[in-house]
Amino acid sequence: MATLTIRLPDDKHERLKQLAQTRGISVNKLMEEFSTKAIAEFDTFNRFQVMASKGDIQQGLALLDKLDASF
């Protein structure tokens, strides 16, 4: 396991401590959760980009039209 040191303004640090406390977790656990979420979002975006680059534009537009028609 690695150790990461970050510098934050005091007010932001206090707010993060309050947030962690309301969730009943440590600031360390809170930052771990935030990093997990950020990595998941990054991976999802990258997978979407790869899939989109391999997709058929006309088929994608047809699917969107079908979706619009259902609303």
C-alpha distance (Angstrom), angle and dihedral (degrees) to the residues before:
residue distance angle dihedral
M1 . . .
A2 3.79 . .
T3 3.78 130.3 .
L4 3.79 120.0 -134.7
T5 3.79 124.5 -166.5
I6 3.79 117.9 -160.2
R7 3.77 131.6 -179.7
L8 3.78 117.6 -133.7
P9 3.77 133.3 170.6
D10 3.80 110.5 -96.8
D11 3.79 93.5 -115.0
K12 3.80 92.2 53.6
H13 3.79 90.8 48.2
E14 3.81 90.3 52.3
R15 3.79 91.7 49.9
L16 3.80 91.2 49.9
K17 3.80 89.8 50.5
Q18 3.81 89.6 51.3
L19 3.80 91.5 48.3
A20 3.79 91.7 49.8
Q21 3.78 90.7 47.9
T22 3.81 92.7 52.0
R23 3.81 88.3 52.3
G24 3.78 91.5 47.2
I25 3.80 93.9 -120.7
S26 3.79 137.7 108.1
V27 3.79 123.5 -97.1
N28 3.80 86.5 -113.6
K29 3.81 91.2 57.0
L30 3.81 90.4 45.0
M31 3.81 91.2 54.3
E32 3.81 90.0 46.8
E33 3.82 89.6 53.6
F34 3.81 91.4 47.6
S35 3.80 91.8 50.2
T36 3.82 91.8 48.0
K37 3.80 90.0 52.5
A38 3.82 92.6 47.2
I39 3.81 92.0 50.1
A40 3.81 91.9 47.8
E41 3.81 90.9 51.0
F42 3.81 90.6 47.8
D43 3.81 92.4 49.5
T44 3.81 92.1 46.8
F45 3.80 91.8 50.6
N46 3.80 91.8 48.7
R47 3.82 92.2 48.7
F48 3.79 89.6 49.7
Q49 3.81 91.2 49.9
V50 3.82 91.6 51.6
M51 3.81 92.3 46.7
A52 3.80 91.6 46.2
S53 3.79 92.1 51.1
K54 3.81 89.7 55.3
G55 3.80 95.9 43.3
D56 3.78 132.4 101.3
I57 3.81 111.2 -109.8
Q58 3.80 95.2 -152.1
Q59 3.80 92.2 49.2
G60 3.80 90.1 49.2
L61 3.80 92.2 50.6
A62 3.81 90.5 48.1
L63 3.80 90.1 53.2
L64 3.80 90.8 50.2
D65 3.81 90.4 49.8
K66 3.80 89.4 51.0
L67 3.80 90.1 50.3
D68 3.81 92.0 48.9
A69 3.79 90.7 50.2
S70 3.80 91.4 55.7
F71 3.81 90.8 60.0
